[in-house]
Amino acid sequence: MSASRNNPDYEIRIHVETRPFPINTARIGKLIRQVLCRFEVPAACADIAVMDDTALSRMHARYLGRSKITDVISFDLSEDPAGFR
């Protein structure tokens, strides 16, 4: 990723796995970009998944070994993003 101060290089993907609640992905993307710009982050890649309790519980069990619901699960991929599966 290469970017200038005036034109940051952001790759933001938003996945919605919940219904019937309307999710404004454009607004979420705009907010993420605003935060990154505010903190002068020159380049970033973010994958955001908005999911219901069932899907979040499955993710929690798969990646953290606990089958319970939580508000947020985050993964630090700064060391080896290609190796995360």
Backbone torsions as a table, in degrees:
resi	resn	phi	psi	omega
1	MET	NA	124.4	174.7
2	SER	-124.9	139.0	-176.6
3	ALA	-154.8	156.3	173.2
4	SER	-99.6	168.7	-179.8
5	ARG	-59.9	-36.2	-178.1
6	ASN	-84.6	-14.4	-178.0
7	ASN	-136.4	74.7	-177.5
8	PRO	-64.0	154.1	-178.2
9	ASP	-103.3	98.3	-178.8
10	TYR	-118.4	132.9	172.9
11	GLU	-116.9	108.9	-175.9
12	ILE	-123.2	122.8	177.7
13	ARG	-119.5	133.4	-179.5
14	ILE	-123.1	125.1	-179.4
15	HIS	-114.4	129.8	-179.9
16	VAL	-109.9	121.5	179.4
17	GLU	-127.1	47.7	179.2
18	THR	-147.1	145.7	177.0
19	ARG	-145.9	154.1	5.6
20	PRO	-96.0	12.6	-174.7
21	PHE	-70.2	129.4	178.5
22	PRO	-72.5	131.9	-179.8
23	ILE	-118.3	123.2	179.9
24	ASN	-90.2	89.4	-176.2
25	THR	-66.1	-32.6	178.0
26	ALA	-62.9	-41.2	179.6
27	ARG	-67.1	-40.4	177.8
28	ILE	-63.1	-45.9	178.3
29	GLY	-60.1	-41.9	179.1
30	LYS	-63.4	-42.2	179.4
31	LEU	-63.4	-43.3	179.1
32	ILE	-62.0	-44.3	177.9
33	ARG	-61.6	-40.9	179.2
34	GLN	-62.2	-42.6	179.1
35	VAL	-64.6	-45.3	179.6
36	LEU	-61.8	-42.0	177.8
37	CYS	-66.0	-41.6	-179.7
38	ARG	-58.4	-37.5	-179.9
39	PHE	-95.3	12.7	174.7
40	GLU	53.5	42.2	175.7
41	VAL	-78.7	118.8	-174.6
42	PRO	-74.1	-28.4	-178.8
43	ALA	-155.4	142.6	-179.9
44	ALA	-159.8	154.0	174.6
45	CYS	-128.7	127.8	-179.3
46	ALA	-137.1	134.5	171.9
47	ASP	-115.2	120.6	-179.1
48	ILE	-114.5	128.7	175.7
49	ALA	-117.3	123.3	175.4
50	VAL	-102.9	116.6	-174.5
51	MET	-137.7	162.2	178.4
52	ASP	-81.3	175.1	-175.9
53	ASP	-58.7	-39.1	-178.6
54	THR	-64.2	-48.0	-179.6
55	ALA	-65.7	-40.1	179.7
56	LEU	-66.0	-37.8	176.7
57	SER	-63.3	-40.8	176.2
58	ARG	-62.0	-44.6	178.8
59	MET	-62.7	-42.6	-179.7
60	HIS	-61.0	-43.1	179.2
61	ALA	-67.5	-43.2	-176.8
62	ARG	-65.8	-45.4	-172.6
63	TYR	-99.0	-22.7	-177.4
64	LEU	-119.8	-1.7	175.3
65	GLY	73.4	15.0	179.0
66	ARG	-127.4	126.8	-178.9
67	SER	-94.6	75.1	176.1
68	LYS	-144.5	167.5	-178.9
69	ILE	-90.6	140.4	176.5
70	THR	-139.1	163.6	-179.2
71	ASP	-77.0	-39.1	-173.3
72	VAL	-142.6	138.6	169.0
73	ILE	-125.3	128.2	178.4
74	SER	-128.7	152.3	-178.7
75	PHE	-129.6	128.7	176.4
76	ASP	-86.1	109.8	-178.5
77	LEU	-105.4	13.8	-175.5
78	SER	-66.9	-27.7	-178.6
79	GLU	-78.8	-46.8	-175.9
80	ASP	-152.0	72.6	-177.2
81	PRO	-61.9	-28.6	-179.3
82	ALA	-74.1	-24.4	-176.8
83	GLY	-87.4	-4.1	-178.3
84	PHE	-81.1	124.7	177.7
85	ARG	-137.4	NA	NA
